[in-house]
Every structure is written in C-alpha cells, then in structure tokens.
Amino acid sequence: MISYELLLIGGGAGVGKTSVAWEVSVALQASGTAHCLIEGDFMGQIHPAPADDPHLTGITERNIAAVWSNYAALGRSRLIYTNTVSILEEPMISRAMGGEVTATRVLLTAEETTLRQRLAQREIGSQLTAHIERSLHMAHRLNTEAPAGTARIPTDGLTVQEIAAQVIRAAAW
C-alpha cells in the first residue's frame, strides 16, 4: 500500500494559515523536500451548495481527491493542506488521498487583539465584523474540539518564518 504524509494547518481567520503554509512550502523547497500544497478554502467554493451536499463536504472531498491524484501521479507523497477546520477533517482528507496516510495536525492560534488587528488590515470590505465574530467562534471551537495530539502554535509576535519553522518541526519534515 502507498504511504502518504499529510500536514494539516488549521485555525480561525487571521492566525496566518495561508501565509504560514506558503512559508512552509518555501522552506521545504529550499531543503529539497518534495511536497504539494492545497489551499482548502478553494476546494468547496460553489454557490449555491448542492441540495444533497449542503455543508460541501462531498464536493470538497471529490476536489481534493482529483487534485491529489494528479500530484500523487507525479510521485509526490507529502501534502500540506490548510483550511480553518482542516484539523477536524483529517478522516475526509485522508480518504481523498487514498493509501495509508500519516497526519500531523497543527492548530495556529492568536490572541483576540492580534486577530482583530490582522483582520482589520486584511478585510477592506463590509465583512470585518462578521470575520472577527466567525474567527473568535472558530478559535473557541477548534481549541475545544482539536483531536488529541494536535500541535498548538501561538502566532502572536512571531514572524511567518518563525511560525513555519515550528510547523516543520511539528511535522518532522
């Protein structure tokens, strides 16, 4: 059976998931470590949701499977996957990858003040208040529901490079 390694990076809006995932990729490239990166937010972007898949888990799983199959066909065995709730979706993502999957879950965290500041810089439209409320709600949910063994990495006051180095250490890549 084929073995794969999966690095899940999760956390509420504003903790730095996407920036950290890209920085992890840059560091892995520099070390010559073969890998792939999927930004999970794009795997379920469809509106309206299909009537038989209101939470978009089915289409997300099918899209991950389609993209991953292309990467695996090129001989890749490591996947970085980032999405707010990715650490809770390990079974679905592992199914989509097929084979035997060893996963590392990383929950990025930040204090409320940091989240508010980061989101205010990022959100220039009408959704700032909604983003902050959702981020705080998800941070609480993820902290409560994170599976045992999930690495928690606070991002307050750290550079993206420092956070990425901690993520790579957590994954032992």
N, C-alpha and C positions, 0 to 999 in steps of 0.2 A: 504494500500500500504506500502511496506517495505521502510524504510528510511535509507539512507547511508550518510556518511561524506567522503569527498574527499579533500585531501591536495595535491595541485599541486605545485611542486617546479621546477621552470624554470630558465633559464639564459644561457648565452653564455658559451663556453668551458672555463674551468679554474676558474669559480666562486666558485666551490665547491659543486655543486648539489648532486653528489653521496655521497660524504663524509658527507655532512650535512644530507641527507636523512637517511643514516645509523646511524648517531648520534642521530637523532630524534627518530629512532626506539629503540635505546639503552635506551634513556631516558624514552620513553613510556613503555618499558619492565620493567624498574626499578620502575615505578609508578603503574604497574599492569594494564596498559591500553591496551586492546586488539586492534590489528591493523594488517594490512598487508602492504607489501612494494613491489612495482613493479618498476624495473628499465626500463623505457620506451625504452631506446636505443635497447633493445633486442626484442621488440615486432614487429619490422619491418625489421629484418636482413635477407634479402633474395636478391639474385642476380642471374640473372637479375630480375628486377621488372616485375611482371606480366603485360602483354600487356594492360589489362583492368584496371590496378591499378598502373600507373607509379609513383605516389607520395607515394605509400604504405599505404595510409590511410585505405583502405579496410582491408588489411591483419592485420594491426595494431589493428584496432577495433575488428576484429574477435579474435585475440590472447588475447587482454585484456579481452574480454567477456569470453573466455574459462578459463583463469587463475582466473578471479574474481569469476566466477560461482563456482569454487572449494572452494575458500575462503568463499564466502557467504554461501555455503552449510555447512560449519563448524561454522556458526553463526557469522562471522565477519561482522562488519558494517563500519569500518574505513579503508580507503585506502590512503597510501602515494604513489604518482606517480611522478617520476622525469624524465624529458626529457627537452632538450633545449627549445622546443616550447610548453611545456605542458600547460602553462597558456593561450595559444591561442587555445588549443584543448579541452577545457572543454566540449563543447557540444558532441563531439565524445566520449570522455571518459565516460561522464555521460550516454550516450546511451548504451555503452558497459556494464556499471554496472547495468542498469535497475533500476526500483524502483524510488523513489524520492531521488535526490542527492543534498546535500548542499555542495558547494565547497568553499574552501579557496585557493586563488591564491597567491603565493609568488614568486617574481622575485628577485633572488640573483644578485647583481651587484658587480663590481670591477673596479678600475681604470686601464687604459691601461698598466701602468708599472707593476702592480700586475699581470695582466693576462699574460703578456709576461714572467714574471719570473716563474709563476706557470706552464705555458705550456712548457717552456724550461726544467723544471725539470721532467716533465711527458713524453714528446714526445722525444723518443730517436731514432726514425726512420727518414725517409725522409720527413715527413709531417709537420714539425714545422711551417714553413712559411704559409702553407695553413691553418693550425689550427688557427694560430693567426689572419689571414685575415678573416676567417669564424667567429671566435669568436667576433671580433670587429664589423663585419657586423651584426651579430645576436643581439649583445648587443644594437646596434642602433635601429634595427627593433623592438625588444621586448620592449624597452623603449618607442618607438613611438606607438606601437600597443597594449600594455597591456590594457586589459579592465579596466574600472573604478572599483575602489575598490581593485585593486591588491596591495598587500603589497610589498614595495620595501625594501630590506635589503642589505645594503652595507657590503661586507665581508672583506674589506681591514683592516689589522691589528687586526683582531679578531680570536680567536681560533674557531675550529669547534664546540666545546661545547657551546661557547657564541652565535654563529650563530644559532645553533639548538634550544637553549632556546628562542631566538627571534621568530623563526619559530613556535615553540609550542605555544607561547603567541599569535601570529597572528591567529593561528587556534583555539585558546581557547580549546585545548585538555589537 
